Amino acid sequence: MKKILNLSLMVVAIGVLATGCKKALLKEDLQYTTPSEVFNDSTLAIRNINYLYTANQPSWFGSTGGAIGSGGGMCDEFYSDNAFVKGTLTIENVGDIGTSVSTSNNYGKIRTINATIAGLNASTLPQSTKNRYIAQALFWRAFRYFDLVRLYGGVPMVTTPLPAIGSAAKTGDLLPRNTTTECFKQIQSDLDSCIKFLPSIWTGNDYGRITSGAAAAFLGRVLLTYASPQFNPSNDQTRWQAAYAANSKAVQILSGAGYMLYPSYDGLWFVKGTSNTEAVMVTEYNDKTDDQGSDPNTYDNATRPSYLGTKGGSNQPTWDIVKSYPMLDGLAPGSSTKYNYSDQTFFDNRDPRFNMTIAYNGCNWPLLGNTSYRLWTYFYSTNTAGTKNKSTEPSSPSGTGFYLRKAIDPNVSLDNTQNIATDWIEIRYAEVLLNQAECAAEIGNLGTAQEAYTNLIAIRKRAGIEAGSDGLYGLQAGMNHDQMITAIMNERKIELAFEGKRYWDLRRRKLLESTLNGIKRTGVTIALNNTGTSSDYLTATRDADANTSLDSVYAKNFTVNIKTMDSYNLAIQSGDYFFGIPTAALQNNANLQQNNTWGGPFDPLK
């Protein structure tokens, strides 16, 4: 993708349509194009808007391109050795604010967005066209500022292009931090404009643009965060009321436009366009034959077992997450009287989302068009004493004993694994329901006719959990506030597993320390019983035997051993709820103040 900059630093995206398709539409040289020439021309103006999509859309696991990424390795979903979980984080580790001059960082992107808004405001385009274009730019400005505020608290709010030349301009650009409250108000104002001026649905080549429903859903996420304990330790109920109203409005707009839970929990990732009733906000991807969308995504190729000829195996669920899935009746393992649980047969009678998300030894996992394929990840003895072992995986065996199968297209051939067109869904309708349920619980709407119960039941029903004689799908009747919040957080953990939401949920609820500190993340090693054959004696019969009864295969042949992944206890620092401002940023701008949680005077709660 090319970027053309004139003397005013106005960016024009060449060859970008909709959400970033690769068609080359512009042939003339725009090196010296002026803002008025760009934004008075609707074709050139929309290409600037399209560039904002390409530059700002989140990628897989919700990564926004900053220092945090998805946060999966910073909680209990994946194993990763990093400063966040070691408790050794410093102010230098999260450098998403003012550490360099670049069009690829948050403020560089915000400058481009502000320049686009300014150019559109000054243009001669019809007002209705300007409103629609500006609303999309405002969404990405709100998106960028929310990305900053949830990291640091209040940041300098820049809503117009700052002067770029001269010492006076440089001095004027050294802005202090706005309060956190002021930042959230600006984010809400931008999103309110989006909701007002954007359509509830886009079709054709415009599919994938931000809709009024997507803006409303994102505002619901923003205000949910602002109301949560990270930003609201005094539990100000007016914030929860505002978050509830925002999420209820999102549900209203989306449902009115035909959005709803897609019937298939695992199939929703493979339905593109308006037929996917759950995809509220998406980043589109293309394959090698489709020039619509952004570059082919790398998630699929990185996630499949590497021995299948990919560069995969990097996204491996922990045993901690695996064992947290409910049973088929919706009750926690060990709590169900209908379904017994054992670590030896951990896969039996689980919430159907388990088998749609987790790939484990012996499971049927259709891959590369083979609907009968079974995954085998066990180790076997290579000497009679059983002191030497080898994985049945030809190369790079799973470190945790598991693979992630969510959103892995079973019909893609090996030749196409590097050209997957599966879209990343940043906001699903299910998340909006969960957001509304949490806000409802916080303001006291706990009755079975209210959203807290109703929304959880809808999500569990879609998942395939049994209704039970009380029709509560495993939920406890008459839950109080604390019990309902726990139930909602557990539901988010399962429903949104491995979608880049877990770390941020724990962070905004200030549950990182109580959930993670003092534990070591775990995996499993599944060992073939040693019969002294010094070989993998199960190879010839394992598929047929598993087709008859995987339970029997495990009972006769395997031992499930729990292993510790971390060499230290996790130790999230209390200061991590608002990261420190890096030294480079403080040196670049003398008016920035450090957070009080890192020795400075700035209070991120104000």
Summary of the structure (lengths in Angstrom):
residues: 606
radius of gyration: 25.4
end to end distance: 40.6
largest distance: 83.0
contacts: 2002
relative contact order: 0.13
helix: 41%
strand: 10%
